[in-house]
Amino acid sequence: MTSQLRVDGIVLGAGIAGLSAADALIQKGRSCVILDPAPPGSGSSSAPGMLINPATGRRAKMTWR
């Protein structure tokens, strides 16, 4: 039996960059699927460290004085 899944985006890799991309899609009301042979967040990501810095990004809670 063949089944089809319709999504707005496909994210390859569940590292920091992939999970951030999926989060951005979901925040905009889009659907997505994440494909990764390993568990989410278990590998290394080539994304810049600023993606996980609480002082940067659209959800920043900290400020530097």
All heavy atoms as TSV, in Angstrom:
chain	resi	resn	atom	element	x	y	z
A	1	MET	N	N	0.837	-1.175	0.000
A	1	MET	CA	C	0.000	0.000	0.000
A	1	MET	C	C	0.884	1.242	0.000
A	1	MET	O	O	1.854	1.330	0.726
A	1	MET	CB	C	-0.903	-0.006	1.233
A	1	MET	CG	C	-1.696	1.256	1.369
A	1	MET	SD	S	-2.672	1.283	2.866
A	1	MET	CE	C	-4.246	0.948	2.187
A	2	THR	N	N	0.542	2.176	-0.827
A	2	THR	CA	C	1.289	3.428	-0.932
A	2	THR	C	C	0.478	4.537	-0.283
A	2	THR	O	O	-0.703	4.687	-0.526
A	2	THR	CB	C	1.539	3.781	-2.408
A	2	THR	OG1	O	2.235	2.704	-3.017
A	2	THR	CG2	C	2.360	5.033	-2.518
A	3	SER	N	N	1.150	5.313	0.559
A	3	SER	CA	C	0.489	6.462	1.179
A	3	SER	C	C	1.298	7.715	0.855
A	3	SER	O	O	2.498	7.654	0.615
A	3	SER	CB	C	0.362	6.277	2.681
A	3	SER	OG	O	1.635	6.207	3.269
A	4	GLN	N	N	0.620	8.827	0.841
A	4	GLN	CA	C	1.271	10.099	0.542
A	4	GLN	C	C	1.139	11.031	1.728
A	4	GLN	O	O	0.112	11.048	2.408
A	4	GLN	CB	C	0.644	10.749	-0.680
A	4	GLN	CG	C	0.877	9.994	-1.957
A	4	GLN	CD	C	0.280	10.720	-3.152
A	4	GLN	OE1	O	-0.426	11.715	-3.025
A	4	GLN	NE2	N	0.571	10.215	-4.332
A	5	LEU	N	N	2.189	11.779	1.964
A	5	LEU	CA	C	2.207	12.789	3.014
A	5	LEU	C	C	2.466	14.130	2.344
A	5	LEU	O	O	3.450	14.288	1.623
A	5	LEU	CB	C	3.310	12.483	4.037
A	5	LEU	CG	C	3.529	13.487	5.142
A	5	LEU	CD1	C	2.299	13.549	6.045
A	5	LEU	CD2	C	4.747	13.102	5.961
A	6	ARG	N	N	1.585	15.081	2.551
A	6	ARG	CA	C	1.758	16.411	1.950
A	6	ARG	C	C	2.206	17.389	3.036
A	6	ARG	O	O	1.518	17.550	4.041
A	6	ARG	CB	C	0.468	16.882	1.315
A	6	ARG	CG	C	0.081	16.036	0.122
A	6	ARG	CD	C	-1.101	16.650	-0.591
A	6	ARG	NE	N	-1.508	15.812	-1.687
A	6	ARG	CZ	C	-1.087	15.959	-2.943
A	6	ARG	NH1	N	-0.242	16.914	-3.231
A	6	ARG	NH2	N	-1.511	15.152	-3.887
A	7	VAL	N	N	3.356	18.003	2.805
A	7	VAL	CA	C	3.903	18.987	3.740
A	7	VAL	C	C	4.385	20.201	2.961
A	7	VAL	O	O	4.628	20.130	1.761
A	7	VAL	CB	C	5.058	18.405	4.590
A	7	VAL	CG1	C	4.569	17.308	5.511
A	7	VAL	CG2	C	6.182	17.891	3.720
A	8	ASP	N	N	4.557	21.308	3.675
A	8	ASP	CA	C	5.054	22.534	3.051
A	8	ASP	C	C	6.574	22.541	2.929
A	8	ASP	O	O	7.125	23.201	2.052
A	8	ASP	CB	C	4.601	23.757	3.853
A	8	ASP	CG	C	3.099	23.912	3.861
A	8	ASP	OD1	O	2.493	23.794	2.781
A	8	ASP	OD2	O	2.530	24.153	4.939
A	9	GLY	N	N	7.258	21.839	3.815
A	9	GLY	CA	C	8.718	21.840	3.779
A	9	GLY	C	C	9.298	20.543	4.277
A	9	GLY	O	O	8.696	19.846	5.089
A	10	ILE	N	N	10.481	20.219	3.780
A	10	ILE	CA	C	11.230	19.050	4.232
A	10	ILE	C	C	12.556	19.553	4.761
A	10	ILE	O	O	13.284	20.270	4.068
A	10	ILE	CB	C	11.469	18.058	3.079
A	10	ILE	CG1	C	10.131	17.555	2.531
A	10	ILE	CG2	C	12.332	16.897	3.544
A	10	ILE	CD1	C	10.259	16.735	1.274
A	11	VAL	N	N	12.877	19.197	5.995
A	11	VAL	CA	C	14.131	19.609	6.618
A	11	VAL	C	C	15.029	18.381	6.701
A	11	VAL	O	O	14.635	17.353	7.254
A	11	VAL	CB	C	13.884	20.197	8.031
A	11	VAL	CG1	C	15.197	20.569	8.689
A	11	VAL	CG2	C	12.964	21.408	7.945
A	12	LEU	N	N	16.225	18.490	6.143
A	12	LEU	CA	C	17.184	17.395	6.180
A	12	LEU	C	C	18.173	17.635	7.306
A	12	LEU	O	O	18.988	18.541	7.238
A	12	LEU	CB	C	17.922	17.278	4.838
A	12	LEU	CG	C	17.042	17.054	3.623
A	12	LEU	CD1	C	17.876	17.044	2.361
A	12	LEU	CD2	C	16.252	15.775	3.760
A	13	GLY	N	N	18.063	16.861	8.362
A	13	GLY	CA	C	18.953	16.992	9.505
A	13	GLY	C	C	18.251	17.591	10.703
A	13	GLY	O	O	17.548	18.587	10.585
A	14	ALA	N	N	18.423	16.955	11.864
A	14	ALA	CA	C	17.782	17.417	13.091
A	14	ALA	C	C	18.784	18.023	14.062
A	14	ALA	O	O	18.650	17.908	15.274
A	14	ALA	CB	C	17.032	16.261	13.753
A	15	GLY	N	N	19.801	18.688	13.509
A	15	GLY	CA	C	20.746	19.419	14.346
A	15	GLY	C	C	20.161	20.779	14.707
A	15	GLY	O	O	18.964	21.042	14.509
A	16	ILE	N	N	20.987	21.653	15.212
A	16	ILE	CA	C	20.529	22.985	15.622
A	16	ILE	C	C	19.918	23.732	14.440
A	16	ILE	O	O	18.847	24.317	14.538
A	16	ILE	CB	C	21.684	23.794	16.241
A	16	ILE	CG1	C	22.127	23.155	17.550
A	16	ILE	CG2	C	21.268	25.233	16.477
A	16	ILE	CD1	C	23.408	23.719	18.093
A	17	ALA	N	N	20.590	23.697	13.304
A	17	ALA	CA	C	20.091	24.424	12.128
A	17	ALA	C	C	18.788	23.830	11.613
A	17	ALA	O	O	17.843	24.557	11.297
A	17	ALA	CB	C	21.146	24.428	11.025
A	18	GLY	N	N	18.712	22.509	11.532
A	18	GLY	CA	C	17.501	21.861	11.039
A	18	GLY	C	C	16.309	22.085	11.940
A	18	GLY	O	O	15.197	22.374	11.475
A	19	LEU	N	N	16.518	21.958	13.249
A	19	LEU	CA	C	15.419	22.180	14.189
A	19	LEU	C	C	14.983	23.640	14.194
A	19	LEU	O	O	13.794	23.941	14.331
A	19	LEU	CB	C	15.821	21.724	15.593
A	19	LEU	CG	C	16.059	20.219	15.742
A	19	LEU	CD1	C	16.536	19.892	17.159
A	19	LEU	CD2	C	14.816	19.424	15.401
A	20	SER	N	N	15.931	24.558	14.012
A	20	SER	CA	C	15.579	25.983	13.929
A	20	SER	C	C	14.772	26.272	12.665
A	20	SER	O	O	13.817	27.047	12.696
A	20	SER	CB	C	16.840	26.846	13.946
A	20	SER	OG	O	17.497	26.726	15.182
A	21	ALA	N	N	15.152	25.633	11.573
A	21	ALA	CA	C	14.402	25.812	10.324
A	21	ALA	C	C	12.988	25.262	10.461
A	21	ALA	O	O	12.016	25.893	10.032
A	21	ALA	CB	C	15.133	25.132	9.178
A	22	ALA	N	N	12.861	24.084	11.076
A	22	ALA	CA	C	11.536	23.500	11.289
A	22	ALA	C	C	10.696	24.382	12.206
A	22	ALA	O	O	9.502	24.589	11.958
A	22	ALA	CB	C	11.675	22.100	11.882
A	23	ASP	N	N	11.298	24.924	13.237
A	23	ASP	CA	C	10.584	25.816	14.147
A	23	ASP	C	C	10.092	27.057	13.416
A	23	ASP	O	O	8.959	27.504	13.631
A	23	ASP	CB	C	11.499	26.210	15.313
A	23	ASP	CG	C	10.812	27.142	16.291
A	23	ASP	OD1	O	9.732	26.774	16.795
A	23	ASP	OD2	O	11.344	28.234	16.546
A	24	ALA	N	N	10.930	27.615	12.541
A	24	ALA	CA	C	10.532	28.797	11.774
A	24	ALA	C	C	9.338	28.487	10.869
A	24	ALA	O	O	8.413	29.295	10.754
A	24	ALA	CB	C	11.706	29.315	10.951
A	25	LEU	N	N	9.341	27.323	10.243
A	25	LEU	CA	C	8.211	26.923	9.406
A	25	LEU	C	C	6.935	26.784	10.233
A	25	LEU	O	O	5.869	27.266	9.855
A	25	LEU	CB	C	8.511	25.599	8.695
A	25	LEU	CG	C	9.474	25.660	7.517
A	25	LEU	CD1	C	9.897	24.257	7.109
A	25	LEU	CD2	C	8.834	26.376	6.352
A	26	ILE	N	N	7.044	26.131	11.368
A	26	ILE	CA	C	5.870	25.907	12.228
A	26	ILE	C	C	5.332	27.233	12.761
A	26	ILE	O	O	4.119	27.439	12.819
A	26	ILE	CB	C	6.228	24.932	13.367
A	26	ILE	CG1	C	6.475	23.538	12.784
A	26	ILE	CG2	C	5.132	24.888	14.419
A	26	ILE	CD1	C	7.106	22.567	13.754
A	27	GLN	N	N	6.224	28.149	13.134
A	27	GLN	CA	C	5.793	29.461	13.635
A	27	GLN	C	C	5.023	30.249	12.579
A	27	GLN	O	O	4.192	31.082	12.901
A	27	GLN	CB	C	6.997	30.280	14.112
A	27	GLN	CG	C	7.680	29.720	15.339
A	27	GLN	CD	C	6.794	29.738	16.558
A	27	GLN	OE1	O	6.046	30.681	16.781
A	27	GLN	NE2	N	6.867	28.682	17.353
A	28	LYS	N	N	5.287	29.969	11.318
A	28	LYS	CA	C	4.585	30.643	10.215
A	28	LYS	C	C	3.361	29.861	9.751
A	28	LYS	O	O	2.774	30.169	8.722
A	28	LYS	CB	C	5.537	30.877	9.060
A	28	LYS	CG	C	6.638	31.858	9.396
A	28	LYS	CD	C	7.283	32.395	8.149
A	28	LYS	CE	C	8.346	33.399	8.504
A	28	LYS	NZ	N	7.834	34.707	8.786
A	29	GLY	N	N	2.979	28.821	10.515
A	29	GLY	CA	C	1.785	28.056	10.194
A	29	GLY	C	C	1.968	27.036	9.089
A	29	GLY	O	O	0.996	26.550	8.516
A	30	ARG	N	N	3.203	26.694	8.782
A	30	ARG	CA	C	3.497	25.712	7.735
A	30	ARG	C	C	3.735	24.338	8.356
A	30	ARG	O	O	4.106	24.230	9.518
A	30	ARG	CB	C	4.747	26.115	6.944
A	30	ARG	CG	C	4.711	27.485	6.365
A	30	ARG	CD	C	3.706	27.573	5.274
A	30	ARG	NE	N	3.761	28.891	4.656
A	30	ARG	CZ	C	3.108	29.192	3.591
A	30	ARG	NH1	N	2.350	28.310	2.992
A	30	ARG	NH2	N	3.176	30.407	3.101
A	31	SER	N	N	3.544	23.312	7.572
A	31	SER	CA	C	3.830	21.958	8.041
A	31	SER	C	C	5.180	21.523	7.491
A	31	SER	O	O	5.626	21.989	6.442
A	31	SER	CB	C	2.738	20.998	7.577
A	31	SER	OG	O	2.687	20.957	6.167
A	32	CYS	N	N	5.846	20.645	8.218
A	32	CYS	CA	C	7.141	20.160	7.760
A	32	CYS	C	C	7.408	18.768	8.321
A	32	CYS	O	O	6.762	18.327	9.269
A	32	CYS	CB	C	8.265	21.118	8.146
A	32	CYS	SG	S	8.597	21.204	9.905
A	33	VAL	N	N	8.349	18.118	7.697
A	33	VAL	CA	C	8.830	16.833	8.179
A	33	VAL	C	C	10.351	16.949	8.285
A	33	VAL	O	O	10.994	17.596	7.465
A	33	VAL	CB	C	8.399	15.669	7.245
A	33	VAL	CG1	C	9.011	15.800	5.875
A	33	VAL	CG2	C	8.738	14.328	7.859
A	34	ILE	N	N	10.909	16.367	9.350
A	34	ILE	CA	C	12.350	16.392	9.566
A	34	ILE	C	C	12.881	14.986	9.316
A	34	ILE	O	O	12.384	14.024	9.888
A	34	ILE	CB	C	12.696	16.826	11.008
A	34	ILE	CG1	C	12.120	18.207	11.309
A	34	ILE	CG2	C	14.200	16.811	11.221
A	34	ILE	CD1	C	12.210	18.598	12.764
A	35	LEU	N	N	13.883	14.878	8.447
A	35	LEU	CA	C	14.488	13.588	8.132
A	35	LEU	C	C	15.916	13.557	8.650
A	35	LEU	O	O	16.736	14.407	8.315
A	35	LEU	CB	C	14.488	13.359	6.616
A	35	LEU	CG	C	13.130	13.385	5.930
A	35	LEU	CD1	C	13.305	13.250	4.426
A	35	LEU	CD2	C	12.224	12.303	6.472
A	36	ASP	N	N	16.197	12.589	9.513
A	36	ASP	CA	C	17.536	12.423	10.067
A	36	ASP	C	C	17.649	10.988	10.563
A	36	ASP	O	O	16.738	10.506	11.234
A	36	ASP	CB	C	17.756	13.407	11.222
A	36	ASP	CG	C	19.220	13.548	11.604
A	36	ASP	OD1	O	19.939	12.518	11.621
A	36	ASP	OD2	O	19.651	14.663	11.886
A	37	PRO	N	N	18.739	10.295	10.241
A	37	PRO	CA	C	18.881	8.913	10.705
A	37	PRO	C	C	19.147	8.791	12.204
A	37	PRO	O	O	18.951	7.737	12.784
A	37	PRO	CB	C	20.063	8.383	9.885
A	37	PRO	CG	C	20.853	9.598	9.533
A	37	PRO	CD	C	19.851	10.713	9.396
A	38	ALA	N	N	19.561	9.865	12.837
A	38	ALA	CA	C	19.874	9.859	14.270
A	38	ALA	C	C	18.773	10.580	15.051
A	38	ALA	O	O	17.961	11.300	14.471
A	38	ALA	CB	C	21.212	10.548	14.506
A	39	PRO	N	N	18.734	10.417	16.379
A	39	PRO	CA	C	17.744	11.135	17.188
A	39	PRO	C	C	17.936	12.653	17.087
A	39	PRO	O	O	19.051	13.123	16.858
A	39	PRO	CB	C	18.024	10.656	18.616
A	39	PRO	CG	C	18.748	9.366	18.455
A	39	PRO	CD	C	19.533	9.485	17.179
A	40	PRO	N	N	16.859	13.441	17.262
A	40	PRO	CA	C	16.957	14.903	17.168
A	40	PRO	C	C	18.003	15.492	18.103
A	40	PRO	O	O	18.081	15.125	19.270
A	40	PRO	CB	C	15.557	15.387	17.552
A	40	PRO	CG	C	14.674	14.241	17.241
A	40	PRO	CD	C	15.496	13.014	17.498
A	41	GLY	N	N	18.817	16.376	17.572
A	41	GLY	CA	C	19.815	17.081	18.362
A	41	GLY	C	C	21.007	16.246	18.782
A	41	GLY	O	O	21.823	16.689	19.575
A	42	SER	N	N	21.169	15.036	18.262
A	42	SER	CA	C	22.245	14.163	18.735
A	42	SER	C	C	23.577	14.408	18.024
A	42	SER	O	O	24.615	14.056	18.540
A	42	SER	CB	C	21.858	12.704	18.562
A	42	SER	OG	O	21.738	12.373	17.198
A	43	GLY	N	N	23.538	15.007	16.848
A	43	GLY	CA	C	24.778	15.227	16.107
A	43	GLY	C	C	25.260	16.661	16.206
A	43	GLY	O	O	24.695	17.490	16.906
A	44	SER	N	N	26.341	16.928	15.502
A	44	SER	CA	C	26.843	18.300	15.483
A	44	SER	C	C	26.194	19.045	14.337
A	44	SER	O	O	25.699	18.461	13.387
A	44	SER	CB	C	28.364	18.296	15.314
A	44	SER	OG	O	28.696	17.729	14.068
A	45	SER	N	N	26.175	20.336	14.445
A	45	SER	CA	C	25.566	21.173	13.420
A	45	SER	C	C	26.573	22.208	12.980
A	45	SER	O	O	27.406	22.662	13.758
A	45	SER	CB	C	24.322	21.868	13.986
A	45	SER	OG	O	23.751	22.684	13.011
A	46	SER	N	N	26.479	22.612	11.722
A	46	SER	CA	C	27.398	23.636	11.230
A	46	SER	C	C	26.824	25.038	11.413
A	46	SER	O	O	27.370	26.000	10.936
A	46	SER	CB	C	27.695	23.387	9.751
A	46	SER	OG	O	26.499	23.439	9.004
A	47	ALA	N	N	25.702	25.141	12.123
A	47	ALA	CA	C	25.092	26.452	12.354
A	47	ALA	C	C	25.969	27.273	13.297
A	47	ALA	O	O	26.636	26.736	14.163
A	47	ALA	CB	C	23.712	26.280	12.978
A	48	PRO	N	N	25.958	28.580	13.116
A	48	PRO	CA	C	26.723	29.433	14.025
A	48	PRO	C	C	26.225	29.316	15.468
A	48	PRO	O	O	25.056	29.053	15.710
A	48	PRO	CB	C	26.478	30.844	13.501
A	48	PRO	CG	C	25.893	30.685	12.146
A	48	PRO	CD	C	25.291	29.320	12.082
A	49	GLY	N	N	27.113	29.507	16.398
A	49	GLY	CA	C	26.759	29.430	17.804
A	49	GLY	C	C	25.725	30.446	18.239
A	49	GLY	O	O	25.066	30.270	19.250
A	50	MET	N	N	25.553	31.505	17.477
A	50	MET	CA	C	24.589	32.530	17.875
A	50	MET	C	C	23.154	32.016	17.844
A	50	MET	O	O	22.275	32.603	18.453
A	50	MET	CB	C	24.707	33.765	17.005
A	50	MET	CG	C	24.236	33.590	15.602
A	50	MET	SD	S	24.414	35.132	14.730
A	50	MET	CE	C	23.851	34.636	13.132
A	51	LEU	N	N	22.886	30.917	17.154
A	51	LEU	CA	C	21.533	30.383	17.121
A	51	LEU	C	C	21.080	29.892	18.495
A	51	LEU	O	O	19.898	29.849	18.777
A	51	LEU	CB	C	21.432	29.234	16.110
A	51	LEU	CG	C	21.466	29.625	14.641
A	51	LEU	CD1	C	21.455	28.379	13.773
A	51	LEU	CD2	C	20.299	30.509	14.283
A	52	ILE	N	N	22.029	29.500	19.333
A	52	ILE	CA	C	21.647	29.000	20.653
A	52	ILE	C	C	21.989	29.986	21.771
A	52	ILE	O	O	21.790	29.707	22.929
A	52	ILE	CB	C	22.303	27.633	20.939
A	52	ILE	CG1	C	23.817	27.708	20.852
A	52	ILE	CG2	C	21.758	26.590	19.991
A	52	ILE	CD1	C	24.519	26.462	21.302
A	53	ASN	N	N	22.492	31.167	21.415
A	53	ASN	CA	C	22.821	32.191	22.393
A	53	ASN	C	C	21.537	32.917	22.793
A	53	ASN	O	O	20.854	33.482	21.947
A	53	ASN	CB	C	23.829	33.171	21.773
A	53	ASN	CG	C	24.299	34.210	22.745
A	53	ASN	OD1	O	23.669	34.456	23.768
A	53	ASN	ND2	N	25.410	34.840	22.430
A	54	PRO	N	N	21.168	32.920	24.089
A	54	PRO	CA	C	19.912	33.552	24.510
A	54	PRO	C	C	19.882	35.067	24.323
A	54	PRO	O	O	18.827	35.673	24.428
A	54	PRO	CB	C	19.810	33.182	25.992
A	54	PRO	CG	C	21.199	32.909	26.421
A	54	PRO	CD	C	21.896	32.343	25.197
A	55	ALA	N	N	21.024	35.674	24.012
A	55	ALA	CA	C	21.062	37.131	23.835
A	55	ALA	C	C	20.840	37.536	22.387
A	55	ALA	O	O	20.817	38.720	22.077
A	55	ALA	CB	C	22.405	37.673	24.328
A	56	THR	N	N	20.684	36.579	21.491
A	56	THR	CA	C	20.494	36.899	20.084
A	56	THR	C	C	19.256	36.194	19.548
A	56	THR	O	O	18.684	35.335	20.186
A	56	THR	CB	C	21.708	36.465	19.245
A	56	THR	OG1	O	21.864	35.050	19.357
A	56	THR	CG2	C	22.970	37.153	19.688
A	57	GLY	N	N	18.843	36.571	18.382
A	57	GLY	CA	C	17.718	35.907	17.746
A	57	GLY	C	C	16.396	36.586	18.037
A	57	GLY	O	O	16.290	37.490	18.859
A	58	ARG	N	N	15.363	36.130	17.366
A	58	ARG	CA	C	14.050	36.770	17.470
A	58	ARG	C	C	13.367	36.547	18.804
A	58	ARG	O	O	12.420	37.238	19.142
A	58	ARG	CB	C	13.167	36.296	16.321
A	58	ARG	CG	C	12.879	34.830	16.341
A	58	ARG	CD	C	12.200	34.402	15.051
A	58	ARG	NE	N	12.536	33.037	14.777
A	58	ARG	CZ	C	11.725	32.030	14.977
A	58	ARG	NH1	N	10.517	32.245	15.390
A	58	ARG	NH2	N	12.097	30.814	14.733
A	59	ARG	N	N	13.789	35.565	19.569
A	59	ARG	CA	C	13.192	35.311	20.871
A	59	ARG	C	C	14.122	35.703	22.025
A	59	ARG	O	O	14.025	35.169	23.113
A	59	ARG	CB	C	12.825	33.839	20.993
A	59	ARG	CG	C	11.764	33.419	20.025
A	59	ARG	CD	C	11.326	32.031	20.325
A	59	ARG	NE	N	10.474	31.554	19.271
A	59	ARG	CZ	C	10.372	30.304	18.897
A	59	ARG	NH1	N	11.076	29.387	19.487
A	59	ARG	NH2	N	9.553	29.954	17.940
A	60	ALA	N	N	15.031	36.630	21.755
A	60	ALA	CA	C	16.021	37.012	22.754
A	60	ALA	C	C	15.368	37.545	24.018
A	60	ALA	O	O	14.429	38.331	23.973
A	60	ALA	CB	C	16.965	38.068	22.177
A	61	LYS	N	N	15.842	37.078	25.143
A	61	LYS	CA	C	15.330	37.514	26.438
A	61	LYS	C	C	16.379	38.337	27.188
A	61	LYS	O	O	16.051	39.040	28.132
A	61	LYS	CB	C	14.943	36.311	27.290
A	61	LYS	CG	C	13.913	35.422	26.663
A	61	LYS	CD	C	12.527	35.944	26.973
A	61	LYS	CE	C	11.481	34.934	26.561
A	61	LYS	NZ	N	10.713	35.303	25.429
A	62	MET	N	N	17.618	38.213	26.789
A	62	MET	CA	C	18.687	38.909	27.487
A	62	MET	C	C	19.170	40.093	26.662
A	62	MET	O	O	19.061	40.096	25.445
A	62	MET	CB	C	19.876	37.957	27.714
A	62	MET	CG	C	19.571	36.776	28.592
A	62	MET	SD	S	20.971	35.636	28.719
A	62	MET	CE	C	22.238	36.694	29.353
A	63	THR	N	N	19.707	41.079	27.320
A	63	THR	CA	C	20.345	42.192	26.636
A	63	THR	C	C	21.690	42.460	27.294
A	63	THR	O	O	21.880	42.186	28.483
A	63	THR	CB	C	19.493	43.474	26.701
A	63	THR	OG1	O	19.285	43.823	28.082
A	63	THR	CG2	C	18.164	43.285	26.014
A	64	TRP	N	N	22.616	42.959	26.529
A	64	TRP	CA	C	23.934	43.311	27.054
A	64	TRP	C	C	23.981	44.816	27.235
A	64	TRP	O	O	23.564	45.558	26.390
A	64	TRP	CB	C	25.023	42.847	26.079
A	64	TRP	CG	C	25.000	41.388	25.860
A	64	TRP	CD1	C	24.503	40.735	24.767
A	64	TRP	CD2	C	25.453	40.373	26.730
A	64	TRP	NE1	N	24.614	39.386	24.920
A	64	TRP	CE2	C	25.203	39.136	26.121
A	64	TRP	CE3	C	26.045	40.371	27.998
A	64	TRP	CZ2	C	25.526	37.930	26.713
A	64	TRP	CZ3	C	26.361	39.172	28.576
A	64	TRP	CH2	C	26.124	37.965	27.951
A	65	ARG	N	N	24.479	45.259	28.355
A	65	ARG	CA	C	24.590	46.689	28.636
A	65	ARG	C	C	26.005	47.151	28.519
A	65	ARG	O	O	26.912	46.524	28.787
A	65	ARG	CB	C	24.067	46.987	30.041
A	65	ARG	CG	C	22.615	46.665	30.154
A	65	ARG	CD	C	22.166	46.883	31.579
A	65	ARG	NE	N	20.871	46.267	31.730
A	65	ARG	CZ	C	19.805	46.894	32.134
A	65	ARG	NH1	N	19.871	48.148	32.456
A	65	ARG	NH2	N	18.683	46.272	32.253
